[in-house]
Amino acid sequence: MPERNIRLLLEYDGTNYHGWQSQENAFTIQDTLELAMEKLFQQRIRVTGAGRTDAGVHAKGQVVNFHLQKDLSLRKIILGLNAHLPNDIVVKKVEVTEPQFHARFDAKQRIYCYYVSLERTAIYRKYCWQVFQNIDVSVLQHLASLLIGEHDFSAFARSEKSTGSKKCVVVESNWKNKNNFLIYRICANRFLHGMVRGIVGTMLDVARGRFTQADFEEIFRSYNRTMAGVSAPPQGLFLEEIIY
């Protein structure tokens, strides 16, 4: 059978994992998925993910691709993978895609959402940041609007050895209040390591009075992570969708 390029849509709860990307001496989503594939296909297969989510971060719309020569129907692939995967990782969709498709490099935009609960919650405690203070959403919305466009986001990202560009093109950045949850949604062509959590943490520091709105603008222009606020905790962050 000719080789097929298979594309998966994944949903996962990142609570018990050290992020997406395979690494030594750590329990990751990628390693767990590849182990399930090895059991199903009886061969070692490497996968490519569209987004490298950090430890504790969740995904509703992670996209993965891999190449396969086994003669298995798509139905058997999705049923087989889900049978071998733990309950906190689910394959939502399987399809054959173009031979040259690359989950990471072909992605045009990525959408992340961050959830903040304004009241104590037991049910959603693993999926939000609980903040028990009065928050002015209009302040957050103003700060979010400043991020639209192409900017250097070094001030909000973890320092990296890479000398590559720190610029990202943000096409959507907004907050909304829904049932005592504040939800931040951001869509960009790319994201730096820790960028969304740095943005959310610093915005909340403004809303809670640690920084002023003018401070936020100065931090943004500084390109200096040490000037910014805390990183929001990982459990509130979701990779929502990859756009191709």
ABEGO torsion letter per residue (X at the ends): XBBBBBBBBBBBBAAABAEABBBBGBBBAAAAAAAAAAAAAGBBBBBBBABBBBBGBBBAABBBBBBBABBBBAAAAAAAAAAABBAABBBABBBBBBAABBAAAABABBBBBBBBBABBBAAAAAABBBBBBBBBAAAAAAAAAAABEBBBAAAABBBBABABBABBBBABBBBBBBGGBBBBBBBBABBBBGAAAAAAAAAAAAAAGABBAAAAAAAAAAGBAAABBBBBBAAABBBABBBX
